[in-house]
Amino acid sequence: MIWTLLTAAGAAFLAAGIAQYARLLTAKKLPKWIVPAAAGLGILGYQIYMEYSWFERTQAQLPAGSVVTEVREQPAFWRPWTFIVPLKMGFSVIEPDKVQLASQDGERIARFRLYSFEQAFVDHVDQTGYLLNCSRAVLVPLDADNSPQPDRALQLERQSRLYTLVCNS
């Protein structure tokens, strides 16, 4: 966190320095307010860069073999550029080599953990256990005691990336 703050300050000083140098080159014909405005734009530019590079930076820190199953993009009105280039605000990951497949009553059942990453002021990671009935494409979350919660079951599309990765592993 401290490095992000120091880097943002560095971006502000760099942009302000460039604006100050531009003022000197134009014999101070540029207005004085250009220097603090450039500093603000430097901070804003750095913040936008950090938000847009979050997905790649976080994904690079995942263990080898992890596979992204879903990416959540979210435009926001206070960030009008996100309507043109959507911002990745979260994603879900599984580790296919840790999927446990079993047969029960003639149906293939897969047990796995789904990790959900959310971009926020402080990044949030949530892990939830699931059972996936590969024969019926029904996803059932597990509670903290690893007990199935059938009342929260979801029907998956057989073409979904999660179904394909879990049931074909």
C-alpha atoms as one frame of an Amber mdcrd trajectory, in Angstrom:
protein
   0.000   0.000   0.000   2.794   2.436   0.871   4.524   1.675  -2.440   1.344
   2.522  -4.345   1.119   5.854  -2.521   4.788   6.649  -3.174   4.473   5.699
  -6.839   1.373   7.895  -7.232   3.309  10.803  -5.691   6.175  10.060  -8.078
   3.785  10.146 -11.045   2.463  13.510  -9.818   5.971  14.979  -9.477   6.997
  13.659 -12.891   3.932  15.091 -14.630   4.305  18.416 -12.775   7.986  18.526
 -13.721   7.167  17.981 -17.381   4.555  20.751 -17.216   7.023  23.089 -15.481
   9.627  22.348 -18.156   7.009  23.055 -20.858   6.320  26.415 -19.177  10.032
  27.234 -19.264  10.320  26.253 -22.943   7.428  28.553 -23.850   8.910  31.467
 -21.881   6.151  31.064 -19.262   3.372  31.610 -21.810   1.567  28.581 -20.440
  -0.607  29.436 -17.409   0.628  28.613 -13.899  -2.267  26.277 -13.202  -0.903
  23.830 -15.799   1.624  22.480 -13.242  -0.850  21.326 -10.528  -3.284  20.200
 -13.238  -0.548  18.017 -14.739   0.220  16.617 -11.270  -3.440  15.681 -10.843
  -3.528  14.092 -14.288  -0.382  12.139 -13.385  -2.074  10.695 -10.302  -5.260
   9.961 -12.258  -3.295   8.271 -15.039  -1.398   6.123 -12.556  -4.635   5.125
 -10.808  -6.266   4.154 -14.105  -3.189   2.117 -15.034  -3.281   0.294 -11.679
  -6.990  -0.501 -12.024  -6.650  -1.827 -15.569  -3.513  -3.881 -14.800  -4.992
  -5.414 -11.604  -6.306  -8.532 -13.354  -2.977  -9.382 -15.000  -0.970  -8.630
 -11.832  -3.260 -10.751  -9.654  -3.417 -13.576 -12.182   0.401 -13.676 -12.360
   0.512 -14.391  -8.599  -1.733 -17.460  -8.823  -0.236 -20.948  -8.451   0.759
 -22.794 -11.613  -2.146 -24.762 -13.050  -4.850 -22.346 -11.861  -7.477 -21.635
 -14.505  -9.731 -18.575 -14.717 -13.355 -19.664 -15.122 -15.091 -16.283 -15.180
 -14.148 -12.609 -15.491 -16.550  -9.935 -14.215 -16.438  -6.565 -15.957 -18.297
  -3.615 -14.541 -18.718  -0.139 -16.023 -19.240   2.757 -13.612 -20.665   6.202
 -14.314 -17.913   7.914 -12.265 -15.405   6.229 -14.588 -16.867   7.110 -17.989
 -13.983   5.432 -19.855 -15.166   2.040 -18.515 -18.136   2.191 -20.889 -15.657
   2.183 -23.793 -13.035  -0.169 -22.312 -14.675  -2.281 -19.563 -12.799  -2.647
 -16.280 -12.237  -6.141 -14.863 -13.535  -5.939 -11.290 -13.360  -9.610 -10.370
 -12.689 -13.130 -11.525 -13.079 -16.740 -10.404 -10.416 -19.441 -10.436 -10.257
 -23.194  -9.937  -7.327 -25.571  -9.694  -8.254 -28.459 -12.042  -5.643 -30.794
 -10.554  -7.399 -30.542  -7.154 -10.859 -31.497  -8.450 -12.041 -34.719  -6.783
 -14.247 -36.851  -9.023 -16.390 -39.670  -7.609 -19.377 -41.776  -8.617 -22.431
 -41.851  -6.404 -25.676 -43.613  -7.309 -24.470 -43.888 -10.908 -23.801 -40.144
 -11.244 -20.461 -38.374 -11.573 -19.934 -35.906  -8.725 -17.045 -33.434  -8.599
 -15.893 -31.680  -5.423 -13.773 -28.541  -5.846 -12.999 -25.080  -4.469 -13.837
 -21.938  -6.414 -11.738 -18.882  -5.562 -13.331 -15.492  -6.249 -11.134 -12.392
  -6.442 -12.669  -8.911  -6.211 -10.889  -5.636  -6.933 -11.572  -3.128  -4.173
  -9.717  -0.634  -2.006  -8.395  -3.725  -0.232  -8.525  -6.759  -2.538 -10.936
  -9.469  -1.431 -10.536 -13.226  -1.983 -13.335 -15.648  -1.182 -13.116 -19.421
  -1.420 -16.158 -21.637  -1.469 -16.438 -25.389  -1.798 -18.841 -26.803  -4.371
 -20.243 -30.098  -5.553 -20.996 -30.360  -9.249 -23.201 -33.173 -10.483 -21.660
 -33.694 -13.919 -24.543 -35.918 -15.056 -27.192 -33.263 -14.373 -25.016 -30.087
 -14.527 -26.202 -28.986 -11.074 -23.842 -26.895  -8.926 -24.374 -27.129  -5.147
 -22.427 -24.882  -2.738 -20.994 -26.297   0.476 -21.283 -24.518   3.820 -18.446
 -24.001   6.328 -18.819 -27.613   7.548 -18.595 -28.930   3.946 -22.273 -29.894
   4.028 -24.204 -29.458   0.759 -26.781 -26.675   0.570 -29.293 -28.027  -1.970
 -31.604 -25.024  -1.507 -28.891 -22.851  -3.150 -28.284 -25.205  -6.107 -27.726
 -23.700  -9.549 -28.275 -25.210 -12.982 -25.181 -24.787 -15.179 -24.977 -24.711
 -18.939 -23.014 -27.704 -20.206 -21.047 -25.321 -22.432 -19.950 -23.144 -19.504
 -16.239 -22.918 -18.825 -16.686 -24.066 -15.213 -18.605 -27.208 -16.229 -16.094
 -28.048 -18.954 -13.058 -27.607 -16.699 -14.467 -29.523 -13.734 -16.280 -32.393
 -15.423 -13.729 -33.029 -18.170 -10.688 -33.054 -15.882
